[in-house]
Amino acid sequence: MGVVPQTVNNGLKPYGLIYDLLKNDQVPVKWVINQTKPKDGIDFSYEGVQYKGGTFIIPAEYRTTSVNNKIVSYGVTGTTTTSTLTVDVTYTLTAAPKWTLDDKNGSIAAGFFTKAGIPETAYNWKDPQLLDGCDDIFVMPHADPAWATHSNLYYWNRNNFGAIWAGCHAVSVLENMNNGTLQTNFLAVNVGAIGNALVPFGAHADASLPYTHQHPVSPAAQYMGVTDNAHTNGSEQVYLPKAGGGWRPTTQIIAYDPTQSNVPVLSPGPAAIIAFGRAFGNNNYGWVMYEAGHSINKASAPDNVAAQRAFWNFSFISAIDKVPNVISSSVPATVTGGVSAPVSVNAVSPVGGTLSYAWTSSCGGSFSNPNLAAPAFTPPTVLVNTTCVLKCVITDNCGRNTFVTVVTIITPPPANPVANNDSFNIDICAISLGGSVNVLTNDTDPNSSAITFTSLNLASASPAGAGTWTSAANGNVTFMPNTNFSGTATITYTITNAAGLTATAIVSAIVGTGIAPTPVNDAVTIAEDNIANINVLANDGAGLTLNSIVSNPVNGRVSVNVDGSVTYVPNADFAGTDSFIYSVRNTGGSVANATVTVTVTNDSCDSGTYAN
């Protein structure tokens, strides 16, 4: 929003994008306005880049493929953050504005929507006398208001938060419009007899450039540069309060002419170009904005873009008034898969009427009734912690909607831990020492819950009289065999997780057998038509002997040599990978296997056998 020079793409299209995301995707948009900045000052900086002009931020969790595609399609200028960004958010936009164009003169403003990329369906056309509680923003770029034809603006603004944007000489006529008792001097103070708020158009001189721009932290003033040249057309190009009066204290004069020739004789000034504020200075009434000139959309120059940005800023801030107001929402920070949990939203309509609700979930699951303010949500069953976004769209009886989104974490439902069987050997030469194993080493929990050793189930020991089983709290299980016992003794044990769920597994003690050796696989490389003498025992540990060739190679043959080595002879002209399996025996008589992988490289020679 702070790129200069301002263009339609970098200055106006962002409003079309924001409207689209609010209206069709229910994506909350953060509006960041630095409350201490000067005109065109910095709102925040990120990775060395300064962001200005009232920056819009789309939270990362809403950057879906659809949203990303829309960002690209609008051709806006933006940055995707790749690290943490902390900013003070001034407004969170959750509702798209609704516009009503004056049915006689509103067409002048239709071009605003075209340039921003906002569709015609976003606005309707009405006679101001027909405005009601379902209308939000009335756009009157040119008119000759009279009490007989426009008096409803007085009541609609007061009773329905009706927002009014006006331009050209409709402004001075509107401010002075009255019925002898009531007057629509929304932003200026009346002087003396009723009907004297602004100097009538045609009774004062035009403004002269350049203008002064102020109130840089006002939402209405979030544009870059100046609007000056956009206002130099039409029957009223500046607005002057009458002598003895002035603008209301609550009215912000966003832009004014400091050298207007009728100030201070005819008017105390300021000679306003853009004025903005609450009608009659009352926060319970709708917003009002005036912009001088007949059409601020005559060109696409930076000044015209800035002037139209003021209109869009006014529109989006005005939309906040009438949409349902979410007082609070309640969604648990964590929920358990498959287990119902209460969720709720508390909302009110600023303009009265009934509200409807529509709950949805990004992760599936179900609601007891998605159209209640406070249903129960049953999340889906998950295997791991899963992020889920619950959204409730709240709609009033005029079709205005807002939404609230809350992130919750779905945790897997309680599940039993997994106890895996354990075994250990007691060597024939070390029976008197017994043996042990820590049974928790290979046990797990599907929810990563802590598991503890609960008990050694002595009644399950088998066979009877085999020996003595003992355990420790850390999961160590020990078996001391009785004299002359050999074979396999078993017992069960139980573990418990943090949810109090248990699992049982078997511990086996194999008594009177040698401990199995652990030979290491081998790999050798030879050239085609060469032989390999392989000392397969070299890396298998001490005390082992070659027992046998368990599996012969497919593309060659092996033989066992007297010294325990193995000779591999590949088939003639074979090149590639071959393998065979051998077994070793330890002094306790236990046997184990290992694999030898032989890679035979192509010698690029003609067929035949060649000596080493």
C-alpha positions in Angstrom: 0.0 0.0 0.0 3.0 2.3 0.3 4.5 1.8 -3.1 5.0 5.1 -5.0 4.1 6.3 -7.5 0.6 5.1 -6.7 -1.1 3.2 -9.5 -4.4 1.3 -10.0 -2.6 -2.0 -9.4 -0.7 -1.1 -6.3 -3.2 1.4 -4.8 -6.7 0.3 -5.7 -6.7 -3.4 -6.6 -5.7 -4.3 -3.0 -9.2 -3.1 -2.0 -10.8 -5.4 -4.5 -8.7 -8.3 -3.2 -9.6 -7.5 0.4 -13.3 -7.3 -0.5 -13.1 -10.6 -2.3 -11.4 -12.4 0.6 -13.8 -11.0 3.2 -16.9 -11.7 1.1 -16.1 -15.0 -0.4 -13.4 -16.7 1.7 -14.1 -15.3 5.2 -10.4 -14.4 5.6 -9.8 -11.9 8.4 -7.6 -9.0 7.2 -5.3 -7.1 9.6 -5.0 -3.3 8.9 -1.9 -1.9 10.4 -1.7 1.9 10.9 1.2 3.3 12.9 -0.4 5.6 15.4 2.6 7.9 15.7 3.7 8.2 12.1 3.9 11.4 10.1 2.3 11.8 6.6 3.5 9.0 4.4 5.4 7.6 7.4 6.4 4.0 8.1 3.8 1.7 9.6 6.4 -1.1 10.2 9.6 -2.6 8.7 10.2 -6.2 7.8 13.6 -7.5 6.7 14.8 -4.1 5.7 11.7 -3.0 3.8 9.5 -0.1 5.0 5.8 -0.6 4.7 3.6 2.5 4.5 0.1 3.7 3.6 -1.9 1.5 6.0 -0.7 -2.0 5.2 -3.1 -4.9 4.9 -1.9 -8.3 6.3 -3.4 -11.7 5.5 -2.5 -14.1 8.3 -0.4 -17.1 7.3 -2.9 -19.7 8.4 -5.4 -18.4 5.8 -2.9 -18.5 2.9 -4.6 -21.4 1.1 -4.1 -22.2 -2.5 -7.3 -20.4 -3.4 -6.2 -17.3 -1.5 -2.8 -17.3 -3.0 -4.3 -17.6 -6.5 -6.5 -14.6 -5.8 -3.5 -12.6 -4.7 -1.8 -13.3 -8.0 -4.9 -12.7 -10.1 -5.4 -9.2 -8.7 -1.9 -8.2 -9.6 -1.3 -6.5 -6.3 2.2 -5.7 -4.8 3.0 -7.6 -1.6 5.4 -9.7 0.3 5.1 -13.2 1.9 6.8 -13.3 5.3 9.3 -16.1 6.0 10.1 -15.2 9.6 8.2 -13.9 12.6 6.6 -10.5 12.2 5.2 -8.6 15.3 3.1 -5.5 14.6 0.4 -3.6 16.4 -2.9 -4.3 14.5 -5.1 -1.2 14.4 -8.2 -2.9 12.9 -9.2 -6.5 12.1 -11.6 -6.5 9.1 -14.0 -9.4 9.1 -16.9 -8.0 6.9 -17.2 -6.8 3.3 -18.9 -3.4 2.9 -22.3 -3.0 1.2 -22.8 0.1 -1.0 -25.9 1.8 -2.3 -25.4 4.3 -5.1 -27.8 7.3 -5.5 -30.2 6.1 -8.2 -30.0 9.5 -10.0 -26.3 10.4 -9.8 -24.5 7.5 -8.4 -23.1 6.3 -11.8 -20.2 8.8 -11.4 -18.9 6.6 -8.6 -19.4 3.3 -10.5 -15.9 3.7 -12.0 -14.4 3.5 -8.5 -15.5 -0.1 -8.3 -14.2 -1.0 -11.8 -10.8 0.3 -11.0 -10.6 -1.6 -7.7 -11.8 -4.8 -9.3 -15.0 -4.9 -7.1 -17.9 -6.4 -9.0 -21.2 -4.7 -9.7 -23.0 -7.1 -7.4 -21.3 -5.3 -4.5 -23.6 -2.3 -4.8 -27.3 -1.5 -5.5 -29.1 1.6 -6.5 -31.8 3.4 -4.5 -33.6 6.6 -4.0 -32.3 8.0 -0.6 -35.8 8.1 0.7 -36.0 4.3 0.5 -32.8 3.6 2.5 -33.4 1.2 5.4 -31.7 -0.8 8.0 -30.3 -3.2 5.4 -28.4 -0.5 3.6 -24.9 0.4 4.8 -23.1 3.1 2.7 -24.9 5.6 0.6 -22.8 7.1 -2.2 -23.9 10.5 -3.6 -21.1 12.0 -5.8 -23.4 14.7 -7.2 -26.9 15.8 -6.2 -29.2 18.7 -5.2 -30.6 17.4 -2.0 -33.8 18.8 -0.7 -35.8 17.8 2.4 -38.6 16.5 0.4 -36.3 14.1 -1.5 -33.4 13.4 0.9 -34.7 13.9 4.4 -34.4 10.2 5.1 -30.6 10.6 5.2 -31.1 12.4 8.5 -33.0 9.6 10.1 -31.2 6.7 8.4 -27.8 8.0 9.6 -29.0 8.4 13.2 -31.1 5.3 13.5 -29.2 2.7 11.3 -25.5 3.7 11.5 -26.1 4.9 7.9 -22.7 6.0 6.3 -22.8 8.8 3.8 -20.2 9.7 1.2 -20.8 12.8 -0.9 -19.0 14.9 -3.4 -19.2 18.1 -5.5 -21.9 20.6 -4.6 -24.1 17.9 -3.0 -22.0 18.6 0.1 -22.8 22.2 0.8 -26.5 21.7 -0.2 -26.7 18.6 2.1 -25.1 20.4 5.1 -27.6 23.3 4.8 -30.7 21.1 4.0 -33.4 21.5 6.7 -37.1 21.5 7.4 -37.1 24.5 9.6 -36.4 22.5 12.7 -34.0 19.7 11.7 -30.9 20.1 9.6 -28.4 17.6 8.0 -25.3 19.6 9.0 -23.5 16.3 9.8 -19.9 17.6 9.9 -20.2 21.4 10.4 -21.7 23.7 13.1 -24.8 25.7 12.1 -24.7 29.5 12.6 -27.7 31.5 13.6 -30.9 30.7 11.8 -31.2 27.1 10.7 -29.7 26.3 7.3 -26.4 28.1 7.7 -23.6 25.5 8.0 -21.5 25.8 4.8 -21.1 28.7 2.4 -23.3 27.6 -0.6 -21.6 26.5 -3.8 -21.3 29.3 -6.2 -20.9 31.8 -3.4 -17.2 31.2 -2.8 -14.1 30.9 -4.9 -12.4 27.7 -5.8 -9.3 26.4 -4.0 -5.8 26.8 -5.2 -3.0 24.2 -5.2 -1.2 22.9 -3.4 -3.3 21.5 -0.5 -2.2 20.5 3.0 -2.8 16.9 4.0 -3.0 15.9 7.7 -4.3 13.4 10.2 -1.9 10.7 9.0 -3.0 8.1 11.5 -6.7 8.4 10.6 -8.1 5.4 8.7 -9.5 7.7 6.1 -6.1 9.2 5.4 -4.3 6.0 4.4 -3.1 7.0 1.0 0.3 7.9 -0.3 1.1 11.4 -1.7 -1.6 13.9 -2.3 -5.1 14.0 -3.8 -4.9 17.6 -5.1 -5.4 17.3 -8.8 -8.3 14.8 -8.4 -10.5 17.6 -7.0 -10.0 20.4 -9.5 -13.2 19.8 -11.4 -16.9 20.3 -10.9 -19.2 22.9 -9.4 -17.8 22.7 -5.9 -14.1 22.1 -5.4 -13.7 23.2 -1.8 -16.0 23.4 1.3 -16.2 26.4 3.6 -17.9 26.6 6.9 -19.9 29.9 7.4 -18.5 32.8 9.3 -19.2 32.4 13.0 -19.4 28.7 12.7 -16.9 26.0 11.7 -16.3 22.4 11.4 -17.3 20.2 14.3 -14.5 19.4 16.8 -14.9 15.7 15.9 -14.6 16.3 12.2 -11.2 15.5 10.7 -10.2 17.8 7.8 -7.9 15.3 6.0 -7.0 17.8 3.3 -7.5 21.6 3.0 -6.4 24.6 1.1 -4.3 26.9 3.4 -4.5 29.8 1.0 -8.1 29.8 -0.1 -9.1 33.4 -0.9 -12.3 33.5 1.1 -10.6 32.6 4.4 -10.9 34.3 6.9 -13.3 37.0 5.6 -16.1 34.8 4.3 -15.2 31.7 6.3 -13.1 30.8 9.3 -11.8 27.8 7.4 -10.3 25.4 7.1 -11.2 25.3 3.4 -11.8 21.6 3.3 -11.0 19.3 0.4 -11.6 16.0 2.3 -13.6 16.0 5.5 -14.4 12.9 7.6 -16.1 12.2 10.9 -19.1 10.9 12.8 -22.3 12.6 12.0 -23.0 15.3 14.6 -19.9 14.1 16.5 -21.9 11.2 17.9 -20.4 7.8 17.9 -23.8 6.2 17.8 -24.4 7.8 14.3 -22.9 6.7 11.0 -19.7 8.0 9.4 -19.7 10.8 6.9 -17.1 11.7 4.3 -17.0 14.6 1.8 -14.6 14.8 -1.1 -14.5 17.9 -3.2 -14.8 17.9 -7.0 -17.3 16.4 -9.5 -15.4 13.2 -10.2 -12.2 12.0 -8.5 -12.1 9.2 -11.1 -11.4 11.2 -14.2 -7.9 9.8 -14.5 -5.6 7.0 -13.2 -2.9 9.4 -12.0 -1.4 9.1 -8.5 -3.6 11.9 -7.2 -6.8 10.2 -8.5 -5.7 6.9 -7.0 -5.1 8.6 -3.6 -8.5 10.3 -3.7 -10.2 7.0 -4.4 -8.2 5.3 -1.7 -9.8 7.8 0.7 -13.2 6.6 -0.5 -12.3 2.9 0.0 -10.8 3.6 3.4 -14.0 5.3 4.4 -16.0 2.3 3.1 -14.1 -0.4 5.0 -14.1 1.5 8.3 -17.8 2.2 7.9 -18.6 -1.5 7.4 -17.5 -2.3 10.9 -20.5 -0.4 12.4 -23.3 -2.6 11.2 -22.0 -6.1 11.0 -22.8 -8.5 13.8 -20.4 -7.9 16.7 -18.7 -10.9 18.1 -18.5 -10.3 21.9 -16.6 -13.6 22.7 -16.0 -17.1 21.4 -15.1 -20.2 23.2 -13.2 -23.1 21.7 -10.9 -25.4 23.7 -7.3 -25.0 22.9 -7.0 -28.8 22.6 -9.7 -31.4 21.9 -9.5 -35.1 21.9 -10.2 -37.0 18.6 -13.6 -38.6 18.7 -14.6 -36.9 21.9 -17.3 -34.1 21.8 -16.4 -30.7 23.2 -18.6 -27.6 23.6 -17.9 -24.6 21.4 -19.7 -21.3 21.4 -19.9 -17.7 20.1 -21.6 -14.7 21.6 -22.6 -12.1 19.1 -25.0 -9.2 18.8 -26.3 -7.0 16.0 -25.6 -3.3 16.4 -28.8 -2.5 14.4 -31.0 -5.2 16.0 -32.7 -8.2 14.4 -32.0 -11.9 14.6 -28.7 -13.6 13.9 -28.0 -17.0 12.3 -24.9 -19.1 12.7 -23.0 -21.5 10.5 -20.1 -23.5 12.0 -17.5 -25.3 9.8 -14.3 -27.2 10.4 -11.1 -27.3 8.3 -10.4 -30.8 9.5 -13.7 -32.7 9.3 -15.6 -33.9 12.3 -19.1 -32.9 13.0 -21.3 -30.4 15.0 -24.3 -31.4 17.0 -26.1 -28.6 15.1 -23.9 -26.3 13.0 -26.6 -23.6 13.1 -26.6 -23.1 16.8 -24.5 -20.4 18.6 -23.3 -23.1 21.0 -23.1 -26.6 19.5 -20.9 -29.5 20.5 -18.1 -30.3 18.1 -16.8 -33.9 17.7 -13.4 -33.8 16.1 -12.2 -36.7 13.8 -10.0 -39.4 15.2 -6.3 -38.6 14.5 -3.1 -40.5 14.9 -0.9 -37.4 15.7 -1.6 -33.9 17.0 -3.5 -32.1 14.2 -4.2 -28.4 13.8 -7.8 -27.6 13.1 -9.5 -24.2 12.3 -13.1 -23.8 13.5 -15.0 -21.0 11.8 -18.4 -19.6 12.7 -20.1 -17.2 10.2 -22.6 -15.0 11.8 -25.3 -13.4 9.6 -27.9 -10.9 10.4 -31.4 -10.7 8.8 -30.1 -8.3 6.1 -27.4 -10.8 4.9 -24.5 -9.0 6.5 -22.1 -11.4 7.9 -18.9 -11.5 9.9 -17.0 -14.5 11.2 -14.8 -15.7 14.0 -12.1 -18.3 13.5 -10.3 -20.2 16.3 -7.4 -22.7 16.0 -7.6 -25.8 18.1 -5.3 -28.8 18.4 -6.8 -32.3 18.0 -5.0 -34.8 20.1 -5.2 -38.6 19.4 -7.7 -40.4 21.7 -6.2 -42.3 24.7 -4.7 -45.5 23.5 -3.0 -48.4 25.1 0.8 -48.5 25.1 2.6 -51.1 23.0 4.5 -53.7 25.0 6.9 -55.8 22.8 8.2 -59.2 23.8 11.8 -59.4 25.1 14.3 -62.2 25.3 17.9 -62.8 26.5 20.3 -65.6 26.6 22.1 -67.1 29.6 25.3 -68.8 28.3 25.9 -72.3 29.2 29.2 -71.2 30.8 27.5 -68.5 32.9 24.4 -70.0 34.3 25.3 -69.1 37.8 25.3 -65.4 36.9 21.8 -65.3 35.5 20.7 -62.7 33.0 18.6 -59.6 32.6 16.9 -57.2 30.2 15.3 -53.8 30.4 11.8 -54.5 29.0 11.0 -50.8 28.5 13.6 -50.3 25.9 11.5 -51.5 23.0 8.1 -50.5 24.4 6.2 -47.5 22.9 3.1 -45.3 23.3 1.1 -44.2 20.2 0.5 -40.8 21.8 4.1 -40.4 22.9 2.9 -40.6 26.5 5.3 -41.6 29.3 5.2 -45.3 30.1 6.2 -46.9 33.4 6.9 -50.5 34.5 3.9 -51.6 36.5 4.4 -55.2 37.5 6.2 -58.5 36.9 3.4 -61.1 36.8 4.9 -63.9 38.9 1.9 -66.2 38.5 2.6 -66.4 34.8 6.1 -67.8 35.2 6.7 -70.9 33.2 7.8 -73.6 33.5 7.3 -74.0 37.3 10.6 -74.4 39.2 12.7 -73.0 36.4 14.2 -70.3 38.5 13.7 -66.9 40.2 12.3 -63.8 38.4 12.8 -60.3 39.9 12.2 -56.8 38.6 13.1 -53.2 39.3 11.0 -50.0 38.9 13.1 -48.9 36.0 12.0 -52.0 34.0 15.0 -54.2 34.5 13.8 -57.9 34.7 16.3 -60.5 35.9 16.1 -64.3 35.8 18.3 -66.6 38.0 17.9 -70.2 36.7 17.8 -73.1 39.2 20.6 -75.6 39.1 20.5 -78.0 36.1 17.7 -76.0 34.4 18.1 -75.5 30.7 15.7 -74.4 28.0 13.4 -71.4 27.8 11.7 -69.8 30.8 9.0 -67.1 30.3 7.1 -64.6 32.4 4.8 -61.7 31.5 5.1 -58.1 32.6 2.7 -55.1 32.5 3.4 -51.4 31.6 1.1 -48.4 32.1 0.9 -45.0 30.2 -0.1 -41.5 31.5 -3.7 -42.2 30.6 -3.8 -45.2 32.9 -4.0 -47.7 30.1 -1.9 -50.9 30.2 -0.3 -53.5 28.0 1.4 -56.8 28.7 4.2 -58.7 26.9 6.4 -61.8 27.5 10.0 -62.0 28.6 11.9 -65.1 27.6 15.2 -66.3 29.2 17.0 -68.9 27.0 19.2 -70.9 29.4 22.0 -73.3 28.6 22.7 -72.2 25.0 25.5 -70.3 23.6 25.1 -66.7 22.7 24.6 -66.4 19.0 27.6 -64.8 17.1 27.1 -61.6 15.1 29.1 -61.9 11.9 29.4 -58.8 9.7 28.5 -58.7 6.0 31.3 -58.3 3.5 31.6 -56.6 0.2 34.4 -57.0 -2.4 35.0 -55.7 -6.0 36.9 -57.6 -8.7 37.4 -57.2 -12.4 35.5 -59.4 -14.9 36.9 -63.0 -15.3 39.1 -62.6 -12.2 38.8 -64.6 -8.9 38.6 -63.3 -5.3 40.1 -64.8 -2.2 38.0 -63.5 0.7 38.8 -63.7 4.4 35.2 -63.6 5.5 36.1 -64.1 9.2 38.3 -61.0 9.3 35.6 -58.7 10.5 33.4 -61.2 12.4 35.1 -61.2 15.8 37.4 -63.6 17.7 36.6 -67.2 18.4 34.6 -67.9 15.3 35.0 -70.6 12.6 33.5 -70.8 9.2 30.7 -73.3 9.4 29.3 -73.6 5.9 28.2 -72.0 2.7 24.5 -71.5 3.2 23.6 -70.1 -0.2 25.7 -70.2 -3.3 26.1 -67.3 -5.7 23.9 -67.2 -8.8 26.6 -65.9 -11.2 29.6 -67.8 -10.0 30.8 -70.4 -7.5 32.6 -70.5 -4.1 34.8 -72.9 -2.3 36.1 -73.0 1.3 39.8 -73.0 1.7 41.8 -74.8 4.4 42.6 -71.6 6.2 38.9 -70.7 6.5 38.9 -68.2 3.7 36.6 -68.4 0.7 37.4 -68.3 -3.0 34.8 -66.8 -5.4 35.0 -67.5 -9.1 32.6 -65.5 -11.4 31.1 -67.1 -14.4 33.0 -66.3 -17.6 32.4 -62.8 -18.9 29.9 -62.0 -16.1 29.8 -58.4 -14.9 27.5 -57.1 -12.2 26.6 -57.9 -8.6 26.5 -61.3 -7.1 26.2 -62.6 -3.5 26.4 -65.7 -1.3 25.6 -66.5 2.3 28.0 -68.2 4.8 27.5 -69.2 8.4 29.9 -69.1 11.4 29.9 -71.0 14.6 31.2 -69.8 18.0 32.7 -71.9 20.8 29.2 -72.3 22.4 28.0 -74.0 19.2 25.7 -71.2 18.2 25.5 -70.4 14.5 24.7 -67.2 12.6 24.7 -66.1 8.9 26.3 -63.2 7.0 26.2 -62.2 3.3 29.1 -61.5 1.0 28.3 -59.1 -1.9 30.7 -59.3 -4.9 30.8 -56.5 -7.5 32.3 -57.7 -10.8 33.3 -54.8 -13.0 33.2 -54.9 -16.8 36.8 -55.1 -18.3 35.6 -53.9 -21.7 37.6 -56.8 -23.3 36.6 -59.5 -25.6 35.3 -62.8 -24.2 37.9 -64.9 -22.4 39.6 -65.5 -19.1 42.5 -63.4 -18.0 44.9 -64.0 -15.2 45.4 -61.6 -12.2 
